[in-house]
Amino acid sequence: MNRGMLPLLALLCSAVPLTAAEPTARITIDRNQDTAATKDFHFARVPAPAADDAAAHAQLTLIAGKIDSGSSGLPALNDGVLPTDADQPQSSLFFQRGTWGGRVRFDFGAPIVVAAISSYSWHPDSRAPQLYKVYGSSGREPRLDLQPPSSVDPAAAGWNLIAFVDTRADHDEGGQYGVRIDGPDGSLGRYRYLLFDFFDTEGDDNWGNTFYSEIDVLEGKR
């Protein structure tokens, strides 16, 4: 499988410090395989998807990329409806086959304290691992571009890099993945917008775009 030049997280189910924009993000990756993967999305180290979180009330906008016609689209990321088995495209967001991925912006309407971000995916094969960067913006940064095209690095367009997530393994990638991004002081920053830059996980065939089941954004104290 072609991994490109992106770094690989060697240890699943562990907390990994990551140098990013202020403050430093902490990433925890967990994985369920075989019978451990159920519709409850229960992980040992990552909380199950929240019933009601800030993401559920956010406005989602596709900034770049093309959503696959077999996907349920952007609502899959924040509708609270989780897939009940490993291959359920109608309950997942994934981008058009053979493409690089896509960018999705979350708008909370006003700046909030982002305490944590969680992402969930499920597939029996290569479309389970997660590979993305997440950026934040208060909406007031100089030279901010709220819709940076795929040719533009969001960090050069006013966005603050929060974390880079890569859950790929060398082999046997299928299963259920949960990722938790938080800060050691209980906050990732104060943002009105989050921008998720999703990448395909491999380029050997057309099936490298992840089946994302849900994204949670937990609001902290003001």
LONU-262302 format. One record per residue (C-alpha): z, x, y. Coordinates in steps of 0.25 Angstrom, whole numbers, plus 5000, padded with zeros to 4 digits. Layout:
// LONU-262302
ZXY ...
// end
This chain:
// LONU-262302
500050005000 499650055014 500950075022 500350135034 501250225043 502350115045 503750165040 504250105027 505750055026 506150125013 507450045011 507349895010 508649815011 509249915021 509649915036 508650015043 508950065057 507650065066 507450125079 506850025088 506949965102 508349955107 509249915100 508949985086 508549885075 509149875062 508249835050 508749775037 507749745026 507949665013 507149625002 507249514991 506349534978 506049444966 507149334964 507949384976 506849334986 507149184988 506849074998 508249105004 507849245009 509249295006 509349455007 510449545005 510349615019 509549525027 509949385031 509149265027 508249205037 509049125047 508948975048 508948975064 508749095072 508049135085 506649155078 506649015074 506548975089 505649075093 504149055097 503249145088 501849195093 500849275085 500449395094 499549465085 498949455071 498449335063 499349245054 498749225040 498249085038 499149065025 500449095033 501348995039 501249065053 502249105063 503248995060 503549065047 504349165055 505349075061 505248935055 506448965045 505548925033 505649025023 504649045011 505249004997 504449104989 503749234990 502349194993 502449085003 501349105015 501648965021 503049015024 502649155029 502049225041 501049325037 499749375045 498349375040 497949455028 497349585031 497949595045 498949695051 500049585054 500449515067 501349505079 502249385081 503149355094 504449285093 504849215107 506249165108 506049105122 507049195129 507749335125 508749325114 509649435108 508949465094 510049505085 509149515072 507749495067 507449455052 506149445045 505849395031 504649395022 504349365007 503149384998 502949434984 502149554987 501649644999 501749535010 503349535009 503649665017 503849665032 503249755042 503449725057 503949765070 504749675079 504849695094 505649625105 505449585119 506349515130 505049475137 505349555149 504849695145 503949765154 502449755150 502849655138 501649605131 502149485123 500849475114 500549625111 499249635102 499249705089 498649825096 499849845105 501249895101 502249795106 503149905110 502149945120 502049805125 503549785129 504149755116 505349815110 505249865095 506449805088 506149845073 505049885063 505149825050 504549875037 505049825024 503849875015 504149945002 503350044994 503049934983 503449794978 503549734992 503649594988 504849504991 505749455002 506049535014 507049515025 507249605037 508349605047 508249675060 509549685069 510249775078 511549855076 512149785088 511649645084 510449645093 509049685093 508849655108 508549535117 507149485115 506349355119 505249405110 505049475096 503749525092 503549545077 502349645074 502049615059 501249715051 500549705037 501249785027 500049845020 498549865022 498049875007 497649735007 497749605015 499149565011 500049645020 500549545029 502049495026 502449355023 503549335034 504449225031 505349225043 505849305055 507349275060 507749325074 509249315076 509849295090 511049375094 512149355105 511649355119 
// end
